Amino acid sequence: MFRTHGAAGVAAAVSFAAAFAISTVSAQATTLWESDVAGGEFSADYRAPSQVGADVTAIGGTGGASSDDYFAFSGLEGGTSLSFSFRAPEDIGYSYSAGGVILWNTSPFNYEWDGTRVDPQIQLDWNTRTQTVALDLPDDFLGTLYLALNFTHGENLTYEIGDFRASAGLPRADAVSSGTSVAIAAVPVPAPLLLLGSSLVGLGLLRRRARRAS
C-alpha cells in the first residue's frame, strides 16, 4: 500500500498502472495466423512442423488440394480438447467440393500420412459449408502433439483450431470464419487497463485544478 501526494504522486500511480497493464497484456495468449509466419504459410514439411508455443490459444489458416499443414504443439495437458472449424468460401457454386483429413501423433511424423486419423474426415460442398471436428487427447497425454491437416481436394478452405489452452485456464478461442479469413472475438479489456484509464482521468483533473488556482 502506498500514498500519492499531488501531481507527482498521480504521475507515479499512472506509471505503475501502465507498467502493470503492459506486463499483463503481453502475458496473455495470442492467435497464430498463417499470414504471420515466415513465408505466409504454415509448414508443409512433416519433418519440420510449425511450432505452436504455450502462449498460443488459436490458429487460423487456409488449405486446398494437395496442401498439407503440419504443427507441433507444446505444453498441452492430458484431457485437452482441440476444436477444428472448417468453412467454405461464401461465393461457391454447386460443383464446389473441398476436404481432407486430420492426423495426430505423440512423436514426430515419419512420413506424410503418418499418425492417427481424426474422424470424420473433412468434406465441404454446396450443402455442407461448415464443419466442426473435435480431438480429445488421452488423460495420460504428456509431451508434444504432432498434428497434420492433409487437404486432398478443393481450394480456399478456411480453418480455425481453438480451445486447446482452455484446460490451462487461458481464454477459449471464439472464432467466426467468413470467406477466406478467420476472425477471433475480441478479448475483454483487462482490469489493469481500466485502472490506467482512471489514473489518466485523475491526472487530467488535477492539472485542471492547478491551472485554475494559478
Buried (B, 14 or more C-beta within 10 A) or exposed (E): EEEBEEEEBBBBBBEBBBEBBEEEEEEEBBBBBBEEBEEEBBBBEBEEBBBBEEBBBBBBBBBBEEBBBBBBBEBBEEEBEBBBBBBBBEEBEEEBBBBBBBBBBBEBBEEBEBBEEBEEBBBBBEEEBEBEBEBEBEEEBEEBBBBBBBBBBBBBBBBBBBBBBBBEEBBBBBBEBEEBEBEBEEBEEBEBBEBBEEBEEBBEEBEEEEEEEE
